[in-house]
Amino acid sequence: MEIILNDYHKKTNAEMKAKVEYWKAHPLSRKESLRRLKKLREQRLANQSSW
């Protein structure tokens, strides 16, 4: 079975590839990565505790 991509999928794939290439060229520092993970954990806990 052949996979057929429409224009939306082609556009989305191109955007994702561009993002991946950007982050390969501009990696985050360890400090910034840990700061973002901490923020995500806090947001997740806040969301789960509001249920």
One Martini backbone bead per residue (centre of mass of N, CA, C, O) as a GRO file, in nm:
protein
   51
    1MET     BB    1   0.094   0.039   0.025
    2GLU     BB    2   0.054   0.364  -0.058
    3ILE     BB    3   0.159   0.676   0.039
    4ILE     BB    4  -0.052   0.970   0.061
    5LEU     BB    5   0.014   1.314   0.038
    6ASN     BB    6  -0.099   1.603   0.119
    7ASP     BB    7  -0.053   1.936   0.154
    8TYR     BB    8  -0.073   1.940   0.461
    9HIS     BB    9   0.145   1.723   0.519
   10LYS     BB   10   0.375   1.860   0.371
   11LYS     BB   11   0.374   2.118   0.542
   12THR     BB   12   0.410   1.988   0.820
   13ASN     BB   13   0.676   1.840   0.760
   14ALA     BB   14   0.840   2.095   0.689
   15GLU     BB   15   0.808   2.236   0.962
   16MET     BB   16   0.937   2.013   1.135
   17LYS     BB   17   1.213   2.010   0.995
   18ALA     BB   18   1.280   2.306   1.060
   19LYS     BB   19   1.277   2.274   1.368
   20VAL     BB   20   1.493   2.059   1.391
   21GLU     BB   21   1.720   2.223   1.255
   22TYR     BB   22   1.721   2.455   1.454
   23TRP     BB   23   1.782   2.284   1.719
   24LYS     BB   24   2.050   2.173   1.615
   25ALA     BB   25   2.181   2.468   1.584
   26HIS     BB   26   2.014   2.551   1.880
   27PRO     BB   27   2.091   2.453   2.160
   28LEU     BB   28   2.026   2.399   2.477
   29SER     BB   29   2.089   2.448   2.778
   30ARG     BB   30   2.087   2.287   3.067
   31LYS     BB   31   1.947   2.507   3.233
   32GLU     BB   32   1.708   2.555   3.038
   33SER     BB   33   1.600   2.267   3.032
   34LEU     BB   34   1.540   2.246   3.337
   35ARG     BB   35   1.347   2.486   3.351
   36ARG     BB   36   1.133   2.369   3.154
   37LEU     BB   37   1.072   2.108   3.306
   38LYS     BB   38   0.977   2.238   3.567
   39LYS     BB   39   0.742   2.395   3.440
   40LEU     BB   40   0.589   2.149   3.329
   41ARG     BB   41   0.544   2.007   3.599
   42GLU     BB   42   0.384   2.235   3.732
   43GLN     BB   43   0.155   2.239   3.523
   44ARG     BB   44   0.067   1.945   3.557
   45LEU     BB   45  -0.003   1.959   3.857
   46ALA     BB   46  -0.212   2.186   3.835
   47ASN     BB   47  -0.400   2.032   3.643
   48GLN     BB   48  -0.445   1.771   3.819
   49SER     BB   49  -0.545   1.924   4.086
   50SER     BB   50  -0.812   2.056   3.947
   51TRP     BB   51  -0.990   1.783   3.946
   0.00000   0.00000   0.00000
